[in-house]
């Protein structure tokens, strides 16, 4: 996408006496002294009715210009259920709804944003270099699958060394179970997880323990069921197309209000819900030819609204656009804090698993790409990718290491496998331990996927709760996706792929917390806890401002990398292959961690051999 100049947003918070003042929301009901003000942006219709469901009463709304319709109801307040009725009789929920007690097709409920009393009102967040992120899906993280139940597991995460939880999308989706990427009402936490105040309680409890809370948000598409916006507003445009169809309208007629909806939603999560940051899903599919790209407007709005807080904006971006991650002279992000680094995942996954099909074909067996991804962030920085059939990436060497989020598992890389199996289910344990030792101490920001820390046996397959005929379409589409892979040419094999619409598929993904204390799983947990303890003690205090490293290829799957930290030099020696590697010189500095085996041979001068799946980290305070 183009890189227009950075500008401010008219919908961003304004500054008064150097303090941010958030304007009243335009989307969703507003509680006022005279009652509740209901508003709907419906430029496709001249007349809209407000249906007060509990009172069994309909009120004609007033057209106030620019496609907006309003009604102030004196006897409406928190708990009032309502919906809007279009001229053809279609009843729709509020696109700014804060809660949907009866799912996406039911009425919306008025919520008092000030009812919750915060126990941690002075929380201001944590610097990004302290981040150890833990991605979780609320519905499968605990047996109950709720915001409140997740609170009981926060102490486990603190003990592990996690400093931030990242919730998969929670915007209201159709049915009782979903990954979250089929959300249609972006302000409303899904009722299956709890009420808005339950989410606030989770955030509050996390902050009380020193944990940041990030949220995955989706602005590149709406789900296929329950999105009524197109019936009354120009939410989509045929100017651009995405894998989900017509693109969300960020640059055609009516785009100004669509952009305002998204930016208001961003500020809602940051301001009212007091989240510490957002992860923006698949921004390469947010298509915008405006003079100021909406991604720039989002970042400007957040920075203006939070001058005295640590708020972090994370990207998922298939195009690896380094310009979105550039820093100002003081080291602060101009736009976005970091990006999920798929390249690090791919090189480590290929090394550990030996897989080479699909997009892994561009990474398998390439030690230069391994070293480059670890040292510089992106493995591809504008080069042609044969499998992809196009170039990928921009030069990333000038970015700090903390501009990249490193991982060996996440919801996509596990869940997009046919059976949702985790890496410990198909890769040798020694190989997985080795890549774990690499990414948890890497100067990039590490991210764990829930249950990874004890090698959870539960899969994380794709699941949803659509009704027919959509359910059949999703089921067959899921199996058709894998038909091109040799192992699924046989229809009988494809039939084994879990049906995403069945409750059992969802239930199979729920973590079994009792396994944490069993011998094999407990050893994995100890590995993660020990590595993260070293990270916080030795690396995090020296991490701020760390630039790209230098790397050398030592052999197939083997690299040496070093970084200049604050006051020290960090060195990595990694043999991510099943064959030992001869090396003449020992790694200098104080050893932080050795995973695997180093053998010293007899002779006039010591010669060292690096065993299979061996990783050595060392730090040298005499050099920097």
Secondary structure, DSSP 8 states (H G I E B T S, - for coil): ---------TTS-EEETTEEE----SSS-EEETTEEEEEEE-TT-S--EEEETTTTEEEE-EEEETTEEEEEETT--TT-EEEEE-TTS-EE--TT-S--TT-TTS-EE---TT-S--S-TT-----GGG--EEEE-HHHHSSS-SHHHHHTTHHHHHHHT--EEEE---EEESSS---STTEEEEEEE-TTT--HHHHHHHHHHHHHTT-EEEEEE--S---SSS--GGGTS--EEEEEEETTEEEE-SSSTTHHHHHHHHHHHHHIIIIIS--SEEEETTGGG----SSS-HHHHHHHHHHHH-TTS--EEEE--TT--GGGG-B-TTS-BSS-SEEE-HHHHHHHHHHHH---SGGGGGTTT-HHHHHHHHHHS-S-SSEEETTTTEEE----TTS-GGGEEE-S--HHHHHTSTT---GGGTS-HHHHHHHHHHHHHSSSEEEEETTGGGT------------TTHHHHHHHHHHHHTTTSGGG-SHHHHTTS--TTSHHHHHHTS--GGGGGSHHHHHHHHHHHHHHHHIIIIIGGGTTT----EEEEEETTEEEEEEEETTEEEEEEEE-SSS-EEESS---SEEEEEES-EEEE-SSS-EEEE-TTEEEEEEETT--
